[in-house]
Amino acid sequence: MKKTTLILVHAACALMLLIGACSNPVKSKLKGKWRSKDGTTKLYITEKNFTMDDGEAIPEDYFVKDDTIYTSFQGNQPTTNFVVQKISDHYLKLMGPDSVSVEYSR
């Protein structure tokens, strides 16, 4: 009985560590409305859409892997990469596909 309890406790702890390691804190901090420091670009990130409003707002599907955001326009266009250089609750520094960094705030 003691061995079974000990095994269950260790399995529960391992499961908790695995869940914590697999969660993506970058994606959870990304969600919301962002505005570039110069005010020309607005960025809207929801659970499913990535919308950059710099004149023509087109919502795109996206996914996050490590510190990179991969977007594609409804699956028809090649994948576009945005690298998250720095992120906090009120600050985002994002490097676009043209290798230019843009700073955003909420």
Residue pairs with C-beta under 8 A, 6 or more apart in sequence:
24 64
26 64
26 66
26 67
26 84
26 87
27 64
29 87
29 88
29 89
30 45
30 64
30 69
30 84
30 87
30 92
31 45
31 46
31 47
32 44
32 45
32 106
33 42
33 43
33 44
33 106
34 42
34 43
34 44
34 45
34 92
34 104
34 105
34 106
35 41
35 42
35 43
35 104
35 105
35 106
36 42
36 43
36 102
36 103
36 104
37 102
37 103
37 104
37 105
40 54
41 52
41 53
41 54
41 102
41 104
42 52
42 53
42 54
42 57
43 50
43 51
43 52
43 53
43 92
43 94
43 104
44 50
44 51
44 53
44 57
44 59
45 51
45 62
48 61
49 59
49 60
49 61
49 62
50 59
50 60
50 61
50 62
50 69
50 71
51 57
51 58
51 59
51 60
52 58
58 73
60 71
60 72
60 73
60 74
60 80
61 71
61 72
61 74
61 75
62 69
62 70
62 71
62 72
63 69
63 70
64 70
67 83
67 84
67 85
68 81
68 82
68 83
68 84
69 81
69 82
69 83
69 84
69 94
70 79
70 80
70 81
71 79
71 80
71 82
72 78
72 79
72 80
80 97
81 97
82 94
82 95
82 96
82 97
83 94
83 95
84 92
84 93
84 94
85 93
85 94
85 95
85 101
86 92
86 93
87 93
89 106
90 105
90 106
91 103
91 104
91 105
92 103
92 104
92 105
93 101
93 102
93 103
93 104
94 101
94 102
94 104
95 101
95 102
96 102
